[in-house]
Amino acid sequence: MQWLKLTWKDPNLQWNPKQYENIHFTYFPAENIWRPDIAIYNQRDEIKLPFPLGGVVAEVFFDGTVLIELLQSVEITCQEFDVADFPFDTQICTTRYASWMRGNEQLILTTDFELNNEEQFNPHSEWDLLAFVPSYDQMNVTYTTLLNMEETDGSEKLINRSAVFDEVHYDLKIRRKPNYYIYSLIIPSGIITTLCIIGLFAPFEASGNREEKVCTCILVGMHMFGM
């Protein structure tokens, strides 16, 4: 769940407070005004709104500043996970926000968010939160659209439209809690390995083989991992 706060300026929503009974701000239904088409580029599934957009209210100030807050349920894909140090690994999961249709010549993204209170995040049983850092990135990819348009006189005109998109990244740095894996995987594996080595190098039985010791070692391992 995320609480997405968006702020922008709309010159069409400006007014002079002196002409309107000194009103400095008011509210509009969010679905009735223009909104930036901000999307999450690495989202896994469709963004779910616990409350329909028709019930969301935008706060509009006299200078055209618009403030809207959306409660969203989001699932994202974290790429390039490095588990070489498992279970003592640290991972960085990036959420990529950008406009879906408008390049940086129409829409400029900025952010001033800073994590100053870790209590904003719910504790997790497997991960510790280390940092949540915003960053700005300009995509190196330029999207080009070729449109074959017909003029009023019947002639055809080829329009080449290119756009560079800006992105705002939020890097979530997390560290795995290793206690569970230490007590349920590492320590039992060490004990089983030690028992197997001892069993293999123990003195022979009267029968001249170690089958019973090896079998006991395997049964102990199956019992410990089955618990």
N, C-alpha and C positions, 0 to 999 in steps of 0.2 A: 504494500500500500504506500502511495506517495501523496503528499500534499503539494500540488504544483501551483506555484504562484507566478502569474504572468502580469507584466506591466508594460504598457506602451502608450504612445500619444496619438490621438486621433484629432486632427484639426477640424473635422466636421462636428465635433462634440464640444467645441469651445463656446463660452458665453461670458458676458460682462456681469459680474455679481451685482453691480449697482443698478442694473436695469431689471434684475429679477429678485428683488427683495433681499438682497445681500446673501443669496444662496451660493455657497461655495462648492457644494458637492451634492450629488443625487444618485439614484440607483436606477438601473435598467435591467430587464431580463437579458441574460447573456446571449440568448439565441436571436435577439433582435438587433444586435450591433455587429460590426465587423470584428473578427477575431483572427489573429495570426494562426496559420496552419502549421503549428509546431507538432512534429512527429518524433518518435523514438526510432532511430534507424536500426537498432539491434533488438527490437522487441520480438518476443517469441510468438505471442498470440495477440489477438485484438484487445485493445485497452478497454477495460470495463469500468463504467461509471456507476458507483453505488447509488448515486442520485442522478436522475435524468437531467440533461442540459437545460431543459425548460424550467427546472427548479433552481438553477444557479443564477445568482444576481451579481452583476458587475457594478462596481463603485466607480463613478465618473466625477472628476473634478473640473472646475471651471476652466482650467488651462488646457483641457483635452486629455489629461492623464487618465488612463483606464486601468483599474485593478480588478483582477479576477482570480479566484482561487478554486482549484478543482481537486477533489478527492478521487484518486484513480487507483485501480488495481492493475498492476503492470507485471508482466513476466518478460525478463530479458535474457539474452544469451551472452554468457561471459566467455570470450575467446582466449586462446593461448594460455590455458591453465598449465602450469609447470608443476608436476607432482614428483620431481626428482628427489626432493627432500621430504617426501611424505613419511610420517605424519607431522613433521616439523616445518611444513611449508607455509609460505606467505603468498597470497594471491592479490591481484588487482583486477577488479571488475569495473569496466567502463560503461556508463550509460551515455549514449550519443543523442543529443537533441539538435534538431535542425528543421528548417522549413521544408515542406514537401514539394512546393511548387515555385517558390520565390527565391531567386538568387540574391546575392549580397548587394546588387544594385537597387533592389526593392525593399529588402528586409535585412537589417543588421542586428545580430544577436549579441547580447552582452549578459554578464552575470555579476552579481556582487554578493553571492551567498558564501558564508563562511561557517564552518561547523564550530560552534562555541558551546554546545551542550550535547553531550553524547546521550543524554536521557531522551532525546528526540527519537532514538532508535530503540526498538525492542531488543532485549538480550537474546542471544542465540545459544543453543546448547552445544554447537559444534565449532562456532567461529567467534573470535574476538575482533571488535572494530578498532583499527589503528588510526585511520584517517579517512576523511571524505573531502576531497579537494576538487574544486572546479577549475576548468581550464578552457581556453579558447583555441579553436583550430580552424584554419581555412583549408577546405578540401582542395587537394591538388587536381582533382578530377573536374573537368569542365564538360557539362552536359550540353549537347548540341541537338537542336531540333530543326529539321528541314520541312518547311510547309510550302506546298504548291498552291498558291492562291490565284483566283480568277478575278481580274479587274472588271470594273463596270463596263468597259468597252469590249470585253470578251478576251482580252489578252491575258496570258498567264504570267505570274510573277513568283519567283522562288525566294522565300524568306528564310534566312539562316539565323536562327536565334540560339545564342550561347549564354550560359549562366554558370557562375561559380557560387557554390553554396558554402555558407559559414556554419560551423558546428560549435556547440557548447558541450563539453565533456564533463562528466562528474566521475572521478576516479575513486572507487570504494576499495580501500586497502584493508584486507582482513587476514587474520592469522588463525590457523587451525588450532583447536585445543587438543593436545596429544594424549591427554590422560586416558581417555577411553581406549585408544589404540595401544597404548603402553600396557595396560592391564589386561586387555582382552586379546591382543595379538602378539606383541613383542615378547613379553615375559613368558606366556605359555609356549611360544615357539622356541625360546631359549631353553626352557625346561625340557621340552620334548627332544630337542637336538642333543642336549647333554645326556639324557637318558639313553638315547639311541647309541651315542658314541661309547658310553660306559658299557652298554649291553654288548656291543660288537667286540670290544676289546677285553671283556671279562673272560676268566678262565673257562675252558671247555667243560662240558658236563661229562658224566661217565659214558654217555652214548656217543660222544665225539662231535656234537653239533650245537649250534646256537639258536636253533629254530624257536625254542620256547622263549628265549630272551627277546628276540626280534619280534615275535608275535605279541609279547607283553608290551613292548615299546609302542607298537602300532595301536594296540587297544587303548593304552593310556592316552595317546594323542587324539584318537577318535573321541574318547570320553571328554577330554578337556575342551576340545573345539565344539563339541555338541552341547556343552553347558550354556 
